Amino acid sequence: MKFFKNLFLILTLIISYEAIFSKEANAAACTVTDGVYSEAEVKSGCEATPDKYEIVIYKMYLCTSEPTIPTTSATVVLTNCTQVFNNASGATASVSGTDSDITLTGTYTKPPIGTYTHGYAMMENTFAITASIEISGSMDGLSSGSGVFCGTVAASGSHTKASGTHTNNSICSSSAVTAGKFTETLTHFGPTSEDWSNIATADNINGTTASVKGILVDSNGHLAATEGEVDKLEGSVSFADSITVTANTTSLTMSFNLGEGMTLTSGGMDSIFIGSGPFQAIMSAN
C-alpha cells in the first residue's frame, strides 16, 4: 500500500476569495431541490459543490506546531515541520465530488512518529473549476447565452486589484450545457474596491474547527510586497483533528467536504458568476 498516497488532501484548500464577491465567501449552502438551484439564492450568493476542482502543488509539510509564515524579507519558517511531498515541476490534483481515490505524482516521505497539528503547502496561485447546474429561473451567462442551465466555460481569467475580475466564466442555455474548465489566477484577496491584500484567513472551514491561511508569495518565497511580485500561493492549515503517526502507521483514510468548493452569485443584473472556493479533506492515519 502506498503510504500517504493522497497526502495532498490533508490541506484545506484554498482561500480563493473571489473578486468583488468575496463578501459571499461565507455564504450559506445553496438549496438544491430535485437537482435544481434556487434562482434567488444564486443571485444573493451561495456555496455549492463543483463537478471538478483542480490545483497544482509543489511541496507539502506536516508540522507539530504552527509554522511562521513568510515576511517580505524571509521565507516560511518550517523548523517544526517535515516535508512529506515534493514535485519540482508541480503535480495537478483533481478532485471530483467525493472521490477520494486520487494519486498525486511526486516523491512521498513518511514523517517521523509524532502528532501533527498543522500542514503547509506550496502551490500555484491558479484554480480550475468545472461545473454545470440547473437553476429555477433563467439567468444570463457572463460569456454567452441565457436560460435555466448554466455552467463554467472553457477559458481563463484573473482576479487582481489592478485590473479587477474576469467576467467570462459562465455560459447559460435553455438546454443542459457541457461545462468547460475555467482556470483563474489569483493575485489579490478580497474585493477590487479594497486595498491590495496578500494574506487571507478563513476559520471554521465547513463547520469544523479547521482554519486556513492563504499567502501570496514572490519568486523567492517571500511574502509578496506588491501585486506585481505575486508568483505562487502558499497555505498554512490548522487541522480540526491532529494527525498521529506511529510505528505501525501504513496508510491514510480520507474523507471529503467539498461543500464550499464553488461560489455562485450575481454577476450583475440577471447574469451568474461562478467562482472557486476552498475545499476540505479530513485525514486519519491508520
N, C-alpha and C positions, 0 to 999 in steps of 0.2 A: 504494500500500500504506500502510495506517495505521501510522505509527511508534508503537511502544510500545502497540499496541492492547491487549495483555494484561499491561500492566506491573504491575498489582497482584499478579500471581502471582510476582514476584521475592521476595516476603516469605514466610518460613517461619512460617506462622500456625497457631495461636497457642498460647500456654501456657494451655490450658484444663484445668488440673489439677482434675479432678472430685472434689468432695465428700470424703467420708471415704475415698474410694477412690483418692485421689491417690497413695498408695503404689504403685498399679498403673500409674502414668503411663509407666514404663519397662518394662512387662511385655513378654514375648515375643509375637511374632505368633501369632495364632490358627491352629491347624491346621484346614484345611478339606479334607475328603475327599469327593469326588464331590458337592460343594456343601453338605456337612453339617459343622457346627461341633462340636467335642468338648465335651460337657457338662462334663467335669472341668476342662478348660481355661477355659471360660467362668466357672465358679464360682470358680476361683482367680485369674482376671483375665488377659485377653489383649487384644491390639490387632488391629483389623481395618479394612477399608475400607468406609465407609458408601456408600449409594446416592447421597446428595447431602449437600453441606456448604455452608452459606451464612453470609456475614459481610457487614457494612456498613462501607464505607471512605469516609473524607472526604479525606484527604491522604496523599501518599506522596513520599518523597525518596530520591535516590541520594546516597551520601556517599563521599568519598575517604578518610575515616578514621572511627573510631567516634565518634558524637555523644555529648555529655554529657547523660545522662538527667535528667529533671526532679527538682527537690527540692520540699519543701513550701512553698518561698517563690519558686521560679523555674521557668520553663518549660524545655523541652529546648533545648540549645544546638546549633544547626544551621549553624554557621559554615562547615563544610566540606561542606555538603550543598546539593543543588539540588532544588527541588520539581519533580516530573515528572507529578503527577496532582492534580486538585482537583475536588471536587464538594461544595459547601457544604451541600447537603441530604442527602448520603450516597448512595452507589451500592452496590447489592446485588450481591455476587459469589457466583455459584452454581456450585460445582464438582461435576461428576458423573463418578465413575470416573476415567478417564484422558483425558477430553475436554479438549483444550487450546483449542478454538475458542470463547472466551468474551469477550464485549465488555462492558467496564465503562464506563458512561455518565459522561462528565465531560470536563474540559479536560486535554489532554496537552501536555507541553512536552519537547522533545528537550534533554537535558543537554549541557553543553559537552564537547568532546573530552577524554577522560581515562580513568583506571582507577578503578573504583568497587568498594570492598571491603565496604561496609555499606549497609543500607537502613533506612528509618524509616517507620512508618505510624501514622496516627491513625484510630481506628475506634470503632464501638460496642462495648460490653462485653457483647454478646449473640452467641450462636451458634445456628444452626438446623441440625439433623441429621435426616436421613431414612434409615431402614434397615430391611430385612426379611431375616431369616435362618431357617435350619432347624438344629436342634440334635439331637444324638444321643440325648438323653433329655429327658423332659418337664420344663418349668420353668414358674413362675408369673409372670404379668405384674404389675408394681408397680401398674398402673392397673386391670387386669382380666384374667381368662381364665387358662387353663393349657393346655399342650401343647408339642409339639416345634417349632412355628412361632411365632416371636416377632418383634416389631418395635417401632419407635417409635410413639408415639401423638400425634395432633394436639392439642397442649396447650402450656403454657408453665410454667416454674418457675424458681427461683433457687437459687444456691449462695451462702450467706452465712455469716459467722462467727456473726452474731447469731441467726439462726433455723434454721441447718442447711441441709439439702439437699432438693430436691424429691424426691418419692417416687412420681411419677405418670408416668414417662417410657416405660413399656413395656407392651405387651399381648401375650398369647400365646393360641394356639388349636390345636386338633387338625388344622386345615386352614390352608393358606397365608393369611397376613394381608396386608392392604393397609396399608402403613406410612403414618403421618401425619407431618407436620413438627413436631418438638418444638423449641421455642425456649427456650434457657436464658440467664439473666442471671447474670453473674459479678461479685461484689463482694469476694471473698476467695480467695486462692490457698492451697490446702492443706486438710488435714483440719479439720473444725469443732472437733476436740478440741485443736487447737494455737492459739497466739496469732494474731490477725489479721495477714495478710500482704498487702502492697500491691505487691510485686515478686516475680517468679518467673523462674527461668532454666532453660533446657534446652540441653544440649550434645550434640554428635554426633547431630544430628537424622537419623533414618532411616539411621544408619550412615555419615553423611558428617561432615565437619569443621564443618559449619554449626552455628551456635548462635543462639538467640533469647532475648530478654529481654522479658517482659510487664510493663507498668507501668500500674497503676490510677491515674487522674488525676481531679482535681476539675473543675468547670466552667471554671476559669481555666487549665487545662492544667498545674497544679502537681501534684506527687505528692500523692495523697490522704492527709490526715493522720488521718482516721478513716473507718470503713466507710461512715458516713452521707454522706460527701462524694463518694463514688465516682460519677463521671458518665460517663466514657469509658475506653477502653483504648488504650494506645499500645504499639508494638512496635519494638524495636531488633534488627536482624538482622546477623549476621556471615556473609557468603557463604562457601560452601565453595570456590567458584571466583570470582575477581573478574570484573567486567564491564568490558570495554574498549569505549569509544565512540570511533569515528574519524570523519573527514570523510565516509567512504563508508558509514557505518552507516545502514541504512534500515529494518531490521526486527529482530525478536527471534524466536528459536526457543525454544519452551517444551517441557519435559517434566515429567511429574508424578510425585510419590511421595506417594500418599495413604494409605500403609500404616498410619500412626498416627492417621488421622482419626477413629477411633472406638474407645472403650474398652468392653469387655464385662467384667462381673464380677458377683459375687453381690450381690443387694440384700437379703440376709438369708434364711435358710432356703433354699427352692428358687426364690426369685424372681431375676429377671435385671435388672440395672441397665445401661442403655445410655447412655453419655456421649460427649461430643465430645473430640477431642484435636487436636494440631497436624498440619497437612499441609505438605508441602514442594513447592515448584516450582523447577525448575532452569532458568535462563535463560542464553542466549548471544546476543551481539549479532552481526548479520550486515550 
